[in-house]
Amino acid sequence: MKADAVPAIEPAHNEVRPYIIRTYDRWIILVLVLAIGWVLFRPLFAFSVYYRGVSYERMLRLTTAERYYRRSTAVYPKIPQGWQAWGELYLMHASGNAKDADEAVKIFSQGLALNPTAAAIAFDLGRTQYARKDFKAARVAFEESARLAPNDMFSWDFAAWSSLHSGDTPRARTYWHKVLKLDPGNEPARRALNQYGS
């Protein structure tokens, strides 16, 4: 063989399959990475959407904020912040608008069902029921909030007032005693106990 001889190159095989078929393994890997990424990072995506809603709420663009809060709960329903912020948009008008109060109750109830350890959602549900003057339902929600966050004196205080307004004065007194146990200097609870008996 001569030194200057070039080896013969065989002609390229003409590929007749479409590109997508030739690279199917890459597509499968891409789909797997996207699916696994969605499952793993869904809470992060939901928080990102939630915080976008917070920024719009700060700019007083409440309709846009509501859309982002709703989306955050759709992306990952197990983040309580999205439910709480979405419901609080309706809670703002709950005392004067029965339709908004009903919507807030629906949102908070749904959020609490999906996040059963979220004391803040239970508390907001109680506040909404209290604004609707449904004191028995408010008491139940505040008791749930107090059960989830036993050191939250506001849950106990609202549970006491809800009990009083629903006609259960002994229970109200019990709750005010719990408030005083958490905050011995709480004057409203002390005055209520003096007024309604200790």
Long-range contacts (C-beta under 8 A, 24 or more apart in sequence): 42-75, 42-76, 43-76, 43-78, 43-79, 45-75, 45-76, 46-72, 46-73, 46-75, 46-76, 46-79, 46-82, 47-72, 47-79, 47-81, 49-75, 49-82, 50-79, 50-81, 50-82, 50-85, 53-82, 53-85, 53-86, 54-85, 57-85, 57-89, 62-89, 65-89, 73-111, 77-114, 77-115, 78-114, 78-115, 79-115, 80-111, 80-115, 80-118, 80-120, 80-121, 82-111, 83-107, 83-108, 83-110, 83-111, 83-112, 83-114, 83-115, 83-118, 83-121, 84-108, 84-111, 84-118, 84-120, 84-121, 84-124, 86-111, 87-111, 87-121, 87-124, 87-125, 87-128, 88-124, 90-128, 91-124, 91-127, 91-128, 91-131, 94-128, 94-131, 94-132, 95-131, 98-132, 101-128, 101-131, 101-132, 104-128, 105-129, 105-132, 112-144, 117-148, 118-148, 119-145, 119-148, 119-149, 119-152, 119-155, 120-145, 122-148, 122-155, 123-149, 123-152, 123-154, 123-155, 123-158, 126-155, 126-158, 126-159, 126-162, 127-158, 129-162, 130-158, 130-161, 130-162, 133-165, 135-162, 135-163, 135-165, 135-166, 136-162, 136-166, 138-162, 139-163, 139-166, 139-168, 139-171, 146-178, 151-182, 153-178, 153-179, 153-182, 153-183, 153-186, 156-182, 157-186, 157-188, 157-189, 160-189, 160-192, 164-192, 164-196, 169-196, 169-197, 172-196, 173-197, 173-198
